[in-house]
Amino acid sequence: MAAEQVRASHILIKHEGSRRKASWKDPDGRVISTTTRDAAVRQLLALRDDIDSGKARFQDVAVLHSDCSSAKRGGDLGRFGRGQMQKPFEEATYALKVGELSGIVDTDSGVHIILRTS
């Protein structure tokens, strides 16, 4: 029997505590290195509010704002199983219902909001 897999999209905002301080938006890490975790959380919460209120679509926000290379796919990470993502990310994703948007999730990569898509 195949292990249960999920599919999710996310928006990642990196900060000075992120393990890799560079992204497709900030290849030299100049902005990331000076962004506090609190500032990253504030930015992500504002983006989540825009999504929740219907002012913006998750995929469009991901394309413009996510520090992950999945931004070019609207934040889509594809299907994954247990043990393939950082533990806090995995636990948050598996706890969501399909179509549900997470609160702030902290990982070594930065802060995320996650949309479970299947």
VOTORKE-185509 format. One record per residue (C-alpha): x, y, z; residue number from 1; residue in three letters. Coordinates in nm, 3 decimals, always signed. Layout:
        x        y        z  num  residuo
        X        Y        Z  NUM      ALA
...
This chain:
        x        y        z  num  residuo
   +0.000   +0.000   +0.000    1      MET
   +0.143   +0.337   -0.101    2      ALA
   +0.196   +0.591   +0.173    3      ALA
   -0.058   +0.873   +0.188    4      GLU
   +0.056   +1.171   -0.014    5      GLN
   -0.069   +1.527   -0.007    6      VAL
   -0.036   +1.816   -0.246    7      ARG
   +0.022   +2.170   -0.131    8      ALA
   +0.120   +2.517   -0.239    9      SER
   +0.295   +2.767   -0.018   10      HIS
   +0.425   +3.117   +0.013   11      ILE
   +0.767   +3.144   +0.177   12      LEU
   +0.913   +3.462   +0.319   13      ILE
   +1.278   +3.425   +0.416   14      LYS
   +1.442   +3.627   +0.693   15      HIS
   +1.774   +3.678   +0.867   16      GLU
   +1.736   +3.344   +1.050   17      GLY
   +1.669   +3.141   +0.735   18      SER
   +1.921   +2.868   +0.661   19      ARG
   +1.978   +2.997   +0.305   20      ARG
   +1.972   +3.373   +0.277   21      LYS
   +1.914   +3.398   -0.097   22      ALA
   +1.622   +3.343   -0.330   23      SER
   +1.521   +3.393   -0.691   24      TRP
   +1.398   +3.743   -0.589   25      LYS
   +1.708   +3.826   -0.385   26      ASP
   +2.003   +3.627   -0.526   27      PRO
   +2.260   +3.808   -0.310   28      ASP
   +2.045   +3.790   +0.002   29      GLY
   +2.069   +4.163   +0.068   30      ARG
   +1.702   +4.204   +0.164   31      VAL
   +1.667   +3.864   +0.331   32      ILE
   +1.974   +3.923   +0.553   33      SER
   +1.820   +4.242   +0.693   34      THR
   +1.461   +4.114   +0.730   35      THR
   +1.368   +4.014   +1.084   36      THR
   +1.143   +3.716   +1.149   37      ARG
   +0.879   +3.955   +1.287   38      ASP
   +0.887   +4.164   +0.968   39      ALA
   +0.856   +3.848   +0.757   40      ALA
   +0.557   +3.735   +0.965   41      VAL
   +0.390   +4.077   +0.930   42      ARG
   +0.436   +4.065   +0.553   43      GLN
   +0.297   +3.713   +0.534   44      LEU
   -0.003   +3.797   +0.753   45      LEU
   -0.083   +4.097   +0.531   46      ALA
   -0.064   +3.874   +0.223   47      LEU
   -0.285   +3.614   +0.393   48      ARG
   -0.540   +3.886   +0.474   49      ASP
   -0.551   +3.983   +0.105   50      ASP
   -0.612   +3.617   +0.012   51      ILE
   -0.875   +3.566   +0.284   52      ASP
   -1.061   +3.883   +0.187   53      SER
   -1.068   +3.789   -0.182   54      GLY
   -0.853   +4.088   -0.284   55      LYS
   -0.591   +3.848   -0.421   56      ALA
   -0.563   +3.486   -0.532   57      ARG
   -0.317   +3.259   -0.352   58      PHE
   -0.137   +3.164   -0.674   59      GLN
   -0.093   +3.526   -0.781   60      ASP
   +0.045   +3.625   -0.441   61      VAL
   +0.288   +3.332   -0.450   62      ALA
   +0.416   +3.431   -0.796   63      VAL
   +0.488   +3.786   -0.679   64      LEU
   +0.601   +3.740   -0.321   65      HIS
   +0.724   +3.388   -0.239   66      SER
   +1.098   +3.342   -0.190   67      ASP
   +1.070   +2.978   -0.302   68      CYS
   +1.142   +2.877   -0.660   69      SER
   +0.793   +2.721   -0.660   70      SER
   +0.668   +3.080   -0.700   71      ALA
   +0.684   +3.034   -1.078   72      LYS
   +0.421   +2.758   -1.036   73      ARG
   +0.198   +2.967   -0.810   74      GLY
   +0.362   +2.810   -0.506   75      GLY
   +0.273   +2.453   -0.610   76      ASP
   +0.506   +2.197   -0.452   77      LEU
   +0.338   +1.898   -0.615   78      GLY
   +0.264   +1.576   -0.427   79      ARG
   +0.475   +1.462   -0.134   80      PHE
   +0.467   +1.208   +0.143   81      GLY
   +0.579   +1.198   +0.502   82      ARG
   +0.950   +1.253   +0.557   83      GLY
   +0.999   +1.459   +0.240   84      GLN
   +0.954   +1.807   +0.386   85      MET
   +1.083   +1.975   +0.701   86      GLN
   +0.888   +1.837   +0.998   87      LYS
   +0.692   +2.157   +1.091   88      PRO
   +0.589   +2.200   +0.726   89      PHE
   +0.485   +1.836   +0.695   90      GLU
   +0.286   +1.840   +1.018   91      GLU
   +0.105   +2.161   +0.925   92      ALA
   +0.020   +2.035   +0.576   93      THR
   -0.115   +1.699   +0.694   94      TYR
   -0.325   +1.876   +0.961   95      ALA
   -0.501   +2.091   +0.699   96      LEU
   -0.815   +1.991   +0.515   97      LYS
   -0.809   +2.015   +0.135   98      VAL
   -0.868   +2.381   +0.042   99      GLY
   -0.766   +2.506   +0.387  100      GLU
   -0.502   +2.776   +0.438  101      LEU
   -0.262   +2.750   +0.731  102      SER
   -0.152   +3.009   +0.978  103      GLY
   +0.216   +3.097   +1.004  104      ILE
   +0.446   +2.792   +0.985  105      VAL
   +0.809   +2.831   +1.092  106      ASP
   +1.082   +2.617   +0.935  107      THR
   +1.457   +2.649   +0.887  108      ASP
   +1.376   +2.799   +0.546  109      SER
   +1.169   +3.088   +0.682  110      GLY
   +0.799   +3.150   +0.746  111      VAL
   +0.525   +3.003   +0.530  112      HIS
   +0.155   +2.992   +0.472  113      ILE
   +0.041   +2.665   +0.319  114      ILE
   -0.261   +2.584   +0.106  115      LEU
   -0.342   +2.213   +0.096  116      ARG
   -0.468   +2.132   -0.251  117      THR
   -0.520   +1.753   -0.229  118      SER
